[in-house]
Amino acid sequence: MDYSYWGLKESPFRCGLDPKGFFPSGVHEEALARLEFLVQHGRRFGLLIGRAGTGKSLLLEVFSTKLRQAGRPTAQISAAGATGQELLWDMLVSLDRTPKPEARIAVLWRQLFDRFREASLVGQPAVILWDQMESAHEEGWQTLTRLLGCALRPQWAVTVVLSGRPELLRQLGAAVLDRVDLQMTLDPWELSDTQRYLEETLSRAGRNEPIFTPEATAHLHERSGGVPRRIALLADWALLAGAVQGATCIDPEIVEAVYQELSRSHPSVGDIYSLSPTL
């Protein structure tokens, strides 16, 4: 769509893992501060929990960027569907090690342990961020079990953070949860977060005057359940609908029409995550 209709220089509602689209809501700022505490104080194991669309992956992207800028060896990988060997490869490559293609699992583990020991010697402990852990392959869980067992050894310096949806807590089990040093939960936004997000995001895209009426913002927040990804997508589709109608602002009727259209096309509200408006 041509966002210039609304006086915008670019698409205001970025999707994906672009750090430029990160909005530091209160809950996200607190989670980021806790992640920094975990690493700075040499804690070994953290959990980041949140329902779909609350911004876990983007938060890890922002955090890993800060760590790398500070010179900290960091591996940020998705565990979804990955085999044990793939996870080991991803960790090593992210930590500036390139295994030989024919390397066996035992060799990969040895290289990883050597990297942890090296990180300890130079005073820059490694950080491993595993995202989408609830969708891990069975081999991925086995790899995690060994990694966590080794992460506690004093001769290796490493902090492991697992990120996933609430069902991850059930999958981990009590034995693993007992070893967690710090758990962070990303809850849906409050209405004030949604208001500030719309204002700041639109301003960054070049529009200082409000587009969404207060009533439209409240309705959008209600229909999205305060989930950031839903807020962004509903807002983006509302801009499209408003432009097609020649509207001068976004009112609750436009928000509701967009919500109903998406609901008819995709009965599961979560399905709207995969959509993006085009004109």
C-alpha positions in Angstrom: 0.0 0.0 0.0 1.0 3.6 -0.5 1.5 4.9 3.0 1.9 8.5 1.8 -1.9 8.7 1.9 -1.5 9.0 5.6 1.6 11.3 5.4 3.9 8.4 6.2 7.4 8.0 4.7 7.5 4.2 5.2 5.5 1.3 6.6 5.1 2.0 10.3 4.4 -1.5 11.5 7.4 -3.6 10.9 7.0 -7.4 11.1 9.7 -10.0 11.5 13.0 -9.6 13.4 14.0 -6.1 12.4 15.4 -4.5 15.6 14.3 -1.1 14.2 10.7 -2.3 14.8 11.4 -3.1 18.5 9.1 -1.1 20.9 10.4 -1.0 24.5 7.2 -1.5 26.3 7.4 -1.8 30.1 7.3 -5.6 30.0 9.9 -5.8 27.2 12.3 -3.4 29.0 12.0 -5.4 32.2 12.7 -8.7 30.3 15.7 -7.1 28.6 17.1 -5.9 31.9 16.7 -9.3 33.4 18.5 -10.9 30.5 21.4 -8.5 30.9 21.5 -9.2 34.6 21.6 -13.0 33.9 24.7 -12.6 31.6 26.5 -9.9 33.5 26.4 -11.9 36.8 27.4 -15.1 35.2 24.2 -17.0 35.8 23.9 -20.2 33.7 20.3 -20.8 32.8 17.4 -18.5 32.0 13.9 -18.9 30.6 11.9 -16.5 28.4 8.2 -17.4 28.2 5.4 -15.8 26.3 2.4 -16.7 24.1 2.7 -16.4 20.3 3.1 -12.9 19.1 4.4 -11.3 22.3 7.8 -10.5 20.9 10.1 -13.2 22.2 12.1 -13.7 19.0 12.5 -9.9 18.4 13.6 -9.4 22.0 16.3 -12.1 21.6 17.4 -10.4 18.4 17.8 -7.1 20.1 19.6 -8.7 23.1 22.0 -10.7 20.9 22.8 -7.5 18.9 23.7 -5.7 22.1 25.9 -8.7 23.2 27.8 -8.9 19.9 28.4 -5.1 19.9 29.9 -5.6 23.4 32.2 -8.3 22.0 30.4 -11.1 23.8 30.4 -14.5 21.8 26.7 -15.1 21.2 24.7 -17.8 19.4 21.1 -17.1 18.6 19.4 -20.1 17.0 15.9 -21.5 16.4 15.4 -25.0 17.8 12.3 -25.6 15.8 12.6 -29.0 14.1 16.4 -28.9 14.3 18.3 -32.2 14.8 21.1 -32.4 17.4 23.8 -32.1 14.8 22.2 -29.1 13.2 22.0 -27.3 16.6 25.6 -28.0 17.3 26.6 -26.7 13.9 24.5 -23.6 14.4 26.1 -22.9 17.8 29.6 -23.4 16.5 29.2 -21.2 13.5 27.6 -18.5 15.5 30.5 -18.7 17.9 33.0 -18.2 15.0 33.9 -21.8 14.6 33.4 -23.7 11.3 33.4 -27.5 11.7 34.5 -29.8 9.0 31.5 -31.2 7.0 32.4 -34.8 7.9 32.8 -34.0 11.6 31.0 -36.5 13.9 28.8 -35.5 16.8 31.6 -36.2 19.3 33.9 -33.9 17.5 31.3 -31.1 17.4 30.8 -31.4 21.1 34.5 -31.2 21.8 34.8 -28.1 19.6 31.9 -26.5 21.5 33.5 -27.3 24.9 36.8 -25.9 23.7 35.0 -22.7 22.7 33.4 -22.4 26.1 36.8 -22.9 27.8 38.4 -20.3 25.6 35.6 -17.8 26.4 36.3 -18.4 30.1 40.0 -17.8 29.7 39.5 -14.4 28.0 36.8 -13.3 30.5 34.0 -13.2 27.9 31.6 -16.0 28.7 29.5 -17.3 25.7 25.8 -16.8 25.5 23.5 -19.4 23.9 20.0 -18.2 23.0 17.6 -21.0 21.9 14.3 -19.8 20.5 11.1 -21.8 19.7 12.2 -24.5 22.1 8.7 -25.9 22.4 9.0 -27.0 18.7 12.3 -28.7 19.1 13.1 -32.1 17.5 13.6 -35.0 19.9 17.3 -34.9 19.2 17.2 -31.2 20.0 16.0 -32.0 23.5 18.8 -34.5 24.0 21.3 -31.9 22.9 19.8 -29.4 25.3 20.0 -31.9 28.2 23.7 -32.4 27.6 24.3 -28.7 27.1 22.6 -27.7 30.3 24.6 -30.4 32.2 27.8 -29.0 30.8 26.9 -25.4 31.3 27.1 -25.8 35.1 30.8 -26.9 35.0 33.1 -24.2 36.4 35.8 -24.6 33.8 33.4 -23.5 31.0 31.8 -20.1 30.9 28.4 -20.1 29.2 24.9 -18.7 29.8 22.0 -20.6 28.2 18.6 -18.9 27.6 15.6 -20.9 26.3 12.7 -19.1 24.8 9.2 -20.5 24.0 5.5 -20.6 24.5 3.9 -21.4 27.9 3.7 -25.1 27.0 7.5 -25.2 27.2 7.2 -25.2 31.0 5.4 -28.5 30.9 7.9 -30.0 28.4 10.9 -29.1 30.5 9.7 -30.8 33.6 10.5 -30.2 37.2 14.1 -31.5 37.1 15.1 -28.9 34.6 13.0 -26.1 36.0 14.7 -26.5 39.3 17.9 -25.4 37.7 16.6 -22.1 36.3 18.3 -19.1 37.6 15.9 -16.5 36.2 12.6 -16.7 34.4 11.1 -13.9 32.4 7.5 -13.8 31.1 6.2 -11.5 28.3 2.6 -10.7 29.1 0.3 -8.9 26.6 0.4 -5.1 26.7 -1.8 -2.8 28.7 -3.9 -0.2 26.8 -1.3 2.5 27.6 1.4 0.4 25.9 -0.8 0.1 22.8 -1.4 3.8 22.8 2.2 4.7 23.1 3.2 2.1 20.5 0.9 3.6 17.9 2.0 7.1 18.7 5.7 6.5 18.6 5.6 4.1 15.6 3.6 6.5 13.5 5.8 9.4 14.5 8.9 7.4 13.5 7.4 6.8 10.1 6.8 10.6 9.6 3.3 11.3 11.1 3.1 13.4 14.3 -0.7 13.9 14.2 -2.9 11.0 15.4 -4.4 8.7 12.9 -6.3 6.4 15.2 -9.0 8.0 17.4 -8.8 7.1 21.1 -11.9 4.9 20.7 -10.3 3.1 17.7 -7.1 2.5 19.7 -9.1 1.1 22.6 -11.1 -1.2 20.2 -7.9 -2.3 18.5 -6.3 -3.2 21.8 -9.4 -5.2 22.9 -9.6 -7.1 19.6 -5.9 -7.9 19.6 -5.9 -9.0 23.2 -2.9 -6.8 23.8 -0.6 -9.1 21.8 2.0 -6.9 20.0 2.0 -8.8 16.7 -1.8 -8.7 16.4 -1.8 -5.0 17.3 0.7 -4.3 14.5 -1.1 -6.3 11.8 -4.6 -5.1 12.7 -3.3 -1.5 12.7 -1.6 -2.0 9.3 -4.8 -3.5 7.8 -6.8 -0.6 9.3 -4.6 1.9 7.5 -5.2 0.0 4.2 -9.0 -0.1 4.8 -9.0 3.6 5.8 -7.1 4.6 2.7 -9.4 2.6 0.4 -12.4 4.4 2.0 -10.8 7.8 1.8 -11.1 8.2 5.5 -9.4 11.1 7.4 -8.8 9.0 10.5 -9.2 5.4 11.7 -12.3 5.0 13.9 -13.6 1.9 15.7 -15.9 0.9 12.8 -12.8 0.5 10.5 -11.0 -1.5 13.1 -14.0 -3.7 13.6 -14.6 -4.2 9.9 -10.9 -5.3 9.5 -11.2 -7.6 12.4 -14.3 -9.3 11.1 -12.9 -9.7 7.6 -9.8 -11.4 9.0 -11.9 -13.5 11.3 -14.1 -14.7 8.4 -11.0 -15.6 6.3 -9.1 -17.1 9.1 -11.3 -18.5 11.9 -8.3 -18.8 14.2 -7.3 -15.3 15.2 -3.7 -16.3 15.3 -3.8 -16.9 11.5 -3.8 -13.1 11.0 -0.1 -13.2 11.9 0.8 -14.6 8.5 -1.0 -11.9 6.6 0.3 -8.6 5.3 -1.7 -6.0 3.4 -0.8 -5.1 -0.2 -2.4 -2.6 -2.5 
